């Protein structure tokens, strides 16, 4: 998977996170017995995200094609964690993709400050995902 050069890399449990300021790309692979659907993401994933995200606001949940396969995409807005130095928190636009194949689910979450032009970079990242 392609991520922007120079970003910090952090392993957190089963997730790998790449960050630069308030931008992040997180990828996590987990076991799953069934493929995600728009309804399963709305009924199970979104409430869990909402409980842990300040300022949460759901935009949409859809199925989208990517080069690595179809994914359920949840788009929402949430507040960032406070910056460790300044304590500042910003509103983030978030795209959360859930891919499924053969009993495995990969959750790819991209976030950036509201108003940042991330359309092309996020497309590059999500289209670069491939099952290994």
VMD Tcl script that draws the C-alpha trace (Angstrom):
set ca {
  {0.00 0.00 0.00}
  {1.27 3.47 -0.85}
  {1.41 6.09 1.88}
  {2.92 9.58 1.70}
  {6.69 9.68 2.14}
  {8.08 11.06 5.36}
  {5.06 10.29 7.52}
  {5.65 8.76 10.96}
  {4.81 5.06 11.32}
  {3.41 3.59 14.51}
  {2.25 0.07 15.36}
  {-0.70 0.12 17.76}
  {-2.02 -3.37 18.53}
  {-2.95 -4.97 15.22}
  {-3.10 -1.58 13.46}
  {-0.38 0.32 11.61}
  {-0.79 4.08 11.58}
  {0.99 6.63 9.40}
  {0.68 10.26 10.53}
  {1.71 13.80 9.68}
  {0.23 16.56 11.82}
  {-3.56 16.01 11.76}
  {-3.46 13.67 8.74}
  {-3.43 9.92 9.21}
  {-3.74 6.62 7.40}
  {-4.55 3.58 9.56}
  {-4.73 0.00 8.36}
  {-5.85 -2.98 10.40}
  {-6.57 -6.59 9.46}
  {-9.02 -8.63 11.54}
  {-10.83 -11.96 11.24}
  {-14.43 -11.70 10.04}
  {-16.96 -14.43 9.33}
  {-19.02 -12.45 6.81}
  {-18.50 -9.63 4.37}
  {-19.50 -6.17 5.58}
  {-22.59 -4.52 4.12}
  {-23.88 -0.97 4.24}
  {-26.42 -2.13 6.85}
  {-23.87 -3.97 9.04}
  {-21.53 -0.99 9.04}
  {-24.43 1.35 9.90}
  {-25.76 -0.88 12.68}
  {-22.52 -2.13 14.29}
  {-19.48 -0.08 13.26}
  {-20.93 3.43 13.23}
  {-22.37 3.32 16.78}
  {-19.00 2.08 18.09}
  {-17.15 4.86 16.28}
  {-19.68 7.44 17.45}
  {-19.20 6.47 21.12}
  {-15.46 7.16 20.88}
  {-15.41 10.20 18.61}
  {-16.10 13.72 19.83}
  {-18.14 15.81 17.41}
  {-19.15 12.78 15.32}
  {-21.37 13.46 12.30}
  {-22.12 10.74 9.72}
  {-22.14 11.82 6.08}
  {-22.76 8.54 4.25}
  {-22.23 4.78 4.06}
  {-21.88 3.32 0.56}
  {-20.19 0.56 -1.42}
  {-17.34 1.76 -3.61}
  {-15.10 0.01 -6.15}
  {-11.34 0.15 -5.63}
  {-8.52 -1.60 -7.47}
  {-8.11 -4.04 -4.56}
  {-11.84 -4.89 -4.57}
  {-15.12 -3.40 -3.43}
  {-15.29 -1.82 0.01}
  {-17.95 -0.40 2.29}
  {-17.07 3.27 2.76}
  {-18.25 5.26 5.76}
  {-17.64 9.00 5.49}
  {-17.96 11.09 8.61}
  {-16.64 14.07 10.54}
  {-15.11 13.86 14.01}
  {-12.80 15.80 16.29}
  {-9.11 14.90 16.40}
  {-7.24 13.83 19.48}
  {-5.62 16.88 21.08}
  {-2.13 17.72 19.82}
  {0.42 16.55 22.40}
  {2.25 19.88 22.38}
  {-0.47 22.50 21.86}
  {-3.53 20.65 23.14}
  {-5.33 21.84 20.01}
  {-8.02 19.65 18.47}
  {-9.39 20.12 14.94}
  {-12.39 18.84 13.02}
  {-11.47 15.94 10.73}
  {-13.01 14.51 7.59}
  {-12.74 10.73 7.78}
  {-13.08 8.00 5.16}
  {-13.26 4.46 6.57}
  {-13.04 1.62 4.02}
  {-13.84 -1.97 4.96}
  {-12.52 -4.60 2.54}
  {-13.33 -8.34 2.88}
  {-11.80 -11.50 1.49}
  {-11.80 -15.13 2.65}
  {-12.59 -14.56 6.32}
  {-10.46 -11.43 6.69}
  {-11.48 -7.83 6.92}
  {-9.12 -4.93 6.34}
  {-10.19 -1.57 7.70}
  {-8.42 1.36 6.06}
  {-9.15 4.70 7.73}
  {-7.96 8.02 6.32}
  {-8.42 11.32 8.10}
  {-7.42 14.93 7.58}
  {-8.40 18.40 8.67}
  {-11.73 19.63 7.34}
  {-11.15 21.64 4.18}
  {-7.86 19.95 3.25}
  {-7.74 18.77 -0.36}
  {-7.22 15.04 0.21}
  {-9.31 13.68 -2.67}
  {-6.41 12.72 -4.96}
  {-3.97 11.53 -2.26}
  {-6.68 9.42 -0.59}
  {-7.61 7.88 -3.96}
  {-3.94 6.92 -4.49}
  {-3.78 5.30 -1.04}
  {-7.07 3.40 -1.35}
  {-6.40 2.27 -4.93}
  {-2.96 0.99 -3.91}
  {-4.44 -1.47 -1.41}
  {-3.97 -5.10 -2.42}
  {-4.56 -8.36 -0.57}
  {-1.30 -10.13 0.29}
}
mol new
graphics top color blue
foreach p $ca { graphics top sphere $p radius 0.5 }
foreach p [lrange $ca 0 end-1] q [lrange $ca 1 end] { graphics top cylinder $p $q radius 0.2 }
display resetview
